[in-house]
Structure formats: C-alpha cells, structure tokens
Amino acid sequence: MVTERNDEAVGAGTLGKAMTVLEAVALADRPMRFTDVLAISGQPRGTLHRQLSHLVHEGLLELRADHVYVPGLRLLKLASASWARNEFRAVAAPFLEALNGETGETVHLGVLRGREIIYLDKVESRQAVRMNSQIGNASPVYCTGVGKAALSTLDPAALEVILSGIEFQRFTPQTIVDRATLLGELEVVRRGGVAFDREEHEPGIRCVAAPVCDAARSLVAGVSVTGPAYRVGQEKLDAWVPLVRRAADAIKSELDARLGPQR
C-alpha cells in the first residue's frame, strides 16, 4: 500500500515537472533552445531531454529545424477547444458584445487564477488604434482593472492567501507596488463597485472594470472596457462606470440562472 502511494506521488511529480516545462515553452516570448529550457527548469539534463522528447512525441511541442521548441499543433487544438466550450465565456458573450457596442472600445473578460488574471474573451475596439492583448494571456492582479475588481470580492482569508504570495513589480510610474496601497485601493473598489487601471500595467492604457462572481464564489472574474489614454480620459472612464457595472451584473445574473443549479 505504501509503495502504491509512493508510485502515485512520483507520477504526480513527473507530470508536474513536465507541465512546468510545457508551460515555460508555451508562454515564452520567443522560441526556446534546449539550453534555455535547461537554465530555468532546475532539472538534470537527461531528465529534461526525456521530458521534451515525450512532449514533442505527443504533439504538445514541436522541435523546429533550427533546434528551438515551440507550441505544438495539438496544444493549440486543445486550447481552442477549451475556449470554445467554456460555459462562462458563452454566458458572457452577448453582454460583452453589447458593452462594446455602447462604448466603442475593447472589452475584456478575465477570470482570477491564483495571483493572475487570465483573459477568456475579448471584443475588439472599432477604432483604428486597437489593443494588443490576446485571449489566454495572463496579467498580474494588483495592477489591472479586472484583477483589482476580482480581488475586491474575496473574503479576508482568500485575499490574504493571494496577497502573501504577490511579488510586486513596477511596470509604470503608476503601478501599485506595496500591500498597504493595494488594500486601500481595494476598499475604494468595494465602495464604488468598479476598479480603474490608470496606466498601471501598460503605459498609455486605461480601463474601468467591474467584478463578476457566481453565487458560490467558486468563480471570480471581471469585465472591463479598455482604451488608449490619448482618447480615454478620466471623464470617459467615469461615464463608462454604469455601463460596466450593468454588464457585470447581467453576466452574474445569467451565470447564476444558467449554471447555478449544476454547481
């Protein structure tokens, strides 16, 4: 019996390490060579080589002719299927479209995962200059509108778990880089029902966001309207507040109605 549990632990550890390697290559800014992966994996050369070979064999990674690793077609196929079948995304879609129609700017839907926001959906601006964001990308919770909106809904214990692991990084002069300031900001978000990103994550980008949660708080997310600072001042952000809150409330109501009984 002990041996069986140990085997399971070893298997889980092996899978976890392989997933770490897969994620490192898939999320890298540029294709990675074996030595690049080795430098960040912390694994023996032979072990890493076997893991990469297995991932390539399964189609999750590809080894190009120039000896760099890139995401494989199977991984892209799985990701595409995941987005297409995501119930939350389907529930939110018509409300995101309506919000985009009301504001004319880019609308994002993001979900809280650990200390990051993962963007599940995006409705592009109709303006000539558009956002460079992508579905599936992750952003820090402490310096994004959706992130702060999501954090504002957490109970103290859940919030503490996230805050205790945040390593603050300054992206712009406006970035929040300490716990006390973030806590003060979250209190403002709770009172107003919306969060702002005033060029805190990316220079020249502003947004307003509102939280979306299901009844059991098992899903914590947010919806935002985002645009370039040169055409989105505070006056326009303030004008969007009721629109964003209305969209978030509508998504929550629909989510509770359609998915609540199954939870």
C-alpha positions as CSV (number, residue, x, y, z in Angstrom):
1,M,0.0,0.0,0.0
2,V,2.8,2.4,0.9
3,T,4.5,1.5,-2.4
4,E,1.4,2.4,-4.4
5,R,1.1,5.8,-2.8
6,N,4.8,6.5,-3.4
7,D,4.3,5.5,-7.1
8,E,1.4,7.9,-7.3
9,A,3.5,10.7,-5.8
10,V,6.3,10.0,-8.2
11,G,3.9,10.0,-11.1
12,A,2.3,13.3,-10.0
13,G,5.7,14.8,-9.6
14,T,6.9,13.7,-13.0
15,L,3.7,15.1,-14.6
16,G,4.0,18.3,-12.7
17,K,7.6,18.8,-13.9
18,A,6.6,18.1,-17.5
19,M,3.7,20.6,-17.2
20,T,6.2,23.2,-15.9
21,V,8.4,22.6,-18.9
22,L,5.4,22.7,-21.3
23,E,4.2,26.0,-19.8
24,A,7.7,27.6,-19.9
25,V,8.0,26.9,-23.6
26,A,4.4,27.8,-24.5
27,L,4.5,31.1,-22.6
28,A,8.0,32.2,-23.6
29,D,8.3,35.5,-25.5
30,R,10.5,33.7,-28.1
31,P,11.2,30.1,-29.2
32,M,13.5,28.4,-26.7
33,R,16.5,26.2,-27.3
34,F,17.3,23.2,-25.0
35,T,19.9,25.2,-23.1
36,D,17.3,27.9,-22.5
37,V,14.8,25.4,-21.0
38,L,17.6,23.8,-19.0
39,A,18.6,27.1,-17.5
40,I,15.1,27.7,-16.0
41,S,13.9,24.1,-15.3
42,G,16.2,23.1,-12.5
43,Q,16.2,19.5,-13.8
44,P,19.1,17.2,-14.8
45,R,20.0,17.4,-18.5
46,G,18.9,13.8,-19.2
47,T,15.6,14.1,-17.4
48,L,14.8,17.3,-19.2
49,H,15.7,15.8,-22.6
50,R,13.3,12.8,-22.0
51,Q,10.5,15.2,-21.0
52,L,10.9,17.3,-24.0
53,S,11.1,14.3,-26.3
54,H,7.8,13.0,-24.8
55,L,6.1,16.4,-25.3
56,V,7.3,16.5,-28.9
57,H,6.1,12.9,-29.5
58,E,2.7,13.7,-28.1
59,G,2.4,16.8,-30.3
60,L,2.3,19.3,-27.4
61,L,5.6,20.8,-28.5
62,E,7.4,20.9,-31.8
63,L,11.2,20.9,-32.4
64,R,11.9,23.1,-35.4
65,A,14.8,22.6,-37.8
66,D,16.7,25.4,-36.2
67,H,16.6,23.4,-32.9
68,V,14.1,25.6,-31.0
69,Y,11.0,24.4,-29.2
70,V,7.6,26.0,-30.0
71,P,4.0,25.1,-29.0
72,G,2.7,22.1,-31.0
73,L,-0.4,21.9,-33.0
74,R,-2.1,19.5,-30.6
75,L,-1.6,22.0,-27.8
76,L,-3.2,24.7,-29.9
77,K,-6.1,22.4,-30.8
78,L,-6.7,21.6,-27.1
79,A,-6.6,25.3,-26.2
80,S,-9.0,26.2,-29.0
81,A,-11.5,23.5,-27.8
82,S,-11.2,24.7,-24.2
83,W,-12.1,28.3,-25.2
84,A,-14.9,27.2,-27.4
85,R,-16.6,25.0,-24.7
86,N,-16.1,27.4,-21.8
87,E,-19.6,27.9,-20.4
88,F,-18.7,31.1,-18.6
89,R,-17.4,32.6,-21.8
90,A,-20.6,31.6,-23.7
91,V,-22.8,33.1,-21.0
92,A,-20.9,36.4,-21.0
93,A,-20.5,36.8,-24.8
94,P,-23.7,38.7,-25.6
95,F,-23.2,41.1,-22.8
96,L,-19.6,41.8,-23.9
97,E,-20.8,42.5,-27.4
98,A,-23.4,44.9,-26.0
99,L,-20.8,46.7,-23.9
100,N,-18.5,47.0,-26.8
101,G,-21.3,48.5,-28.9
102,E,-22.1,51.1,-26.2
103,T,-18.5,52.2,-25.7
104,G,-16.8,51.5,-29.0
105,E,-13.7,50.4,-27.1
106,T,-12.1,47.0,-26.4
107,V,-13.9,44.8,-23.8
108,H,-12.2,42.1,-21.9
109,L,-13.5,39.1,-19.8
110,G,-10.9,37.8,-17.3
111,V,-11.0,35.1,-14.6
112,L,-8.9,35.0,-11.4
113,R,-6.4,32.2,-11.3
114,G,-4.0,32.4,-8.3
115,R,-2.3,35.8,-8.5
116,E,-3.1,36.4,-12.1
117,I,-6.0,37.3,-14.4
118,I,-6.4,35.0,-17.4
119,Y,-8.3,36.7,-20.3
120,L,-11.0,34.4,-21.5
121,D,-12.6,36.6,-24.1
122,K,-12.1,39.9,-25.9
123,V,-14.3,42.1,-28.2
124,E,-12.1,44.3,-30.2
125,S,-12.5,48.1,-30.5
126,R,-13.9,49.5,-33.7
127,Q,-11.3,52.3,-33.5
128,A,-8.3,52.5,-35.8
129,V,-5.8,52.0,-32.9
130,R,-6.6,48.8,-31.0
131,M,-5.4,46.8,-28.0
132,N,-2.5,44.4,-28.3
133,S,-4.0,42.0,-25.7
134,Q,-4.7,38.3,-26.5
135,I,-7.1,35.7,-25.2
136,G,-5.3,33.3,-22.9
137,N,-2.8,35.9,-21.8
138,A,-2.2,36.4,-18.0
139,S,-1.7,39.7,-16.2
140,P,-1.0,40.5,-12.5
141,V,-4.0,41.1,-10.3
142,Y,-2.5,44.1,-8.4
143,C,-2.1,46.5,-11.4
144,T,-5.0,45.7,-13.7
145,G,-8.6,46.7,-13.6
146,V,-10.0,43.2,-13.8
147,G,-7.5,42.0,-11.3
148,K,-8.4,44.6,-8.7
149,A,-12.1,44.1,-9.3
150,A,-11.8,40.4,-8.7
151,L,-9.7,40.8,-5.6
152,S,-12.3,43.2,-4.1
153,T,-14.9,40.3,-3.9
154,L,-12.7,37.9,-1.9
155,D,-13.2,37.3,1.8
156,P,-10.2,38.2,4.1
157,A,-8.8,34.7,4.2
158,A,-8.8,34.1,0.5
159,L,-7.4,37.6,-0.1
160,E,-4.6,37.0,2.3
161,V,-3.6,33.8,0.5
162,I,-3.1,35.8,-2.7
163,L,-1.5,38.9,-1.1
164,S,1.0,36.9,0.8
165,G,2.4,35.5,-2.5
166,I,2.5,38.7,-4.6
167,E,5.9,39.9,-5.6
168,F,5.2,43.5,-6.6
169,Q,6.9,44.7,-9.8
170,R,6.8,48.2,-11.1
171,F,5.6,48.3,-14.7
172,T,4.9,52.0,-15.0
173,P,5.3,55.0,-12.6
174,Q,1.6,54.5,-11.7
175,T,2.0,50.8,-10.7
176,I,0.9,49.9,-7.1
177,V,4.0,48.3,-5.6
178,D,3.1,47.7,-1.9
179,R,0.5,45.8,0.1
180,A,-0.9,48.8,2.1
181,T,-1.6,50.8,-1.1
182,L,-3.3,47.9,-2.7
183,L,-5.5,47.2,0.3
184,G,-6.6,50.9,0.3
185,E,-7.4,50.7,-3.4
186,L,-9.5,47.6,-2.9
187,E,-11.5,49.3,-0.2
188,V,-12.3,52.1,-2.8
189,V,-13.2,49.4,-5.3
190,R,-15.6,47.8,-2.9
191,R,-17.4,51.1,-2.2
192,G,-17.7,52.1,-5.8
193,G,-18.2,48.7,-7.4
194,V,-15.6,49.3,-10.1
195,A,-11.8,49.3,-10.4
196,F,-9.6,51.5,-12.6
197,D,-6.3,50.9,-14.3
198,R,-4.8,54.3,-14.9
199,E,-1.8,53.3,-16.9
200,E,-0.6,51.0,-14.1
201,H,0.2,47.9,-16.1
202,E,1.0,49.4,-19.5
203,P,1.9,52.9,-20.4
204,G,-0.8,54.7,-22.3
205,I,-3.6,52.2,-21.4
206,R,-6.5,52.9,-19.2
207,C,-9.6,50.8,-18.2
208,V,-12.5,50.5,-15.9
209,A,-13.6,47.1,-14.7
210,A,-16.4,45.5,-12.6
211,P,-16.4,42.2,-10.7
212,V,-18.3,39.1,-11.8
213,C,-18.9,36.2,-9.3
214,D,-21.2,33.2,-9.2
215,A,-23.4,32.7,-6.2
216,A,-20.9,30.3,-4.5
217,R,-17.9,32.4,-5.2
218,S,-16.3,29.4,-7.0
219,L,-15.8,31.6,-10.0
220,V,-14.3,35.1,-9.5
221,A,-13.8,37.2,-12.6
222,G,-14.3,40.7,-14.1
223,V,-15.3,42.6,-17.2
224,S,-13.6,45.7,-18.4
225,V,-13.6,48.4,-21.1
226,T,-10.1,49.4,-22.1
227,G,-8.6,52.1,-24.4
228,P,-5.6,54.2,-25.1
229,A,-5.0,57.1,-22.8
230,Y,-5.0,59.7,-25.5
231,R,-8.7,59.1,-26.2
232,V,-9.8,57.7,-22.8
233,G,-9.5,60.3,-20.0
234,Q,-11.0,60.0,-16.5
235,E,-14.2,61.7,-17.6
236,K,-14.8,59.0,-20.2
237,L,-13.9,56.2,-17.7
238,D,-16.4,57.7,-15.2
239,A,-19.1,57.8,-18.0
240,W,-18.5,54.0,-18.6
241,V,-18.9,53.1,-14.9
242,P,-22.7,52.4,-15.0
243,L,-22.3,50.6,-18.3
244,V,-19.6,48.3,-17.0
245,R,-21.4,47.6,-13.7
246,R,-24.6,46.8,-15.6
247,A,-22.8,44.4,-17.9
248,A,-21.1,42.7,-14.9
249,D,-24.4,42.4,-13.0
250,A,-26.2,41.0,-16.1
251,I,-23.4,38.4,-16.6
252,K,-23.7,37.4,-12.9
253,S,-27.5,37.1,-13.1
254,E,-27.3,35.0,-16.2
255,L,-24.5,32.9,-14.8
256,D,-26.5,32.1,-11.6
257,A,-29.6,31.3,-13.6
258,R,-27.9,29.0,-16.2
259,L,-25.1,27.4,-14.2
260,G,-26.2,27.7,-10.6
261,P,-28.3,24.6,-10.3
262,Q,-25.4,22.4,-11.6
263,R,-22.9,23.7,-9.0
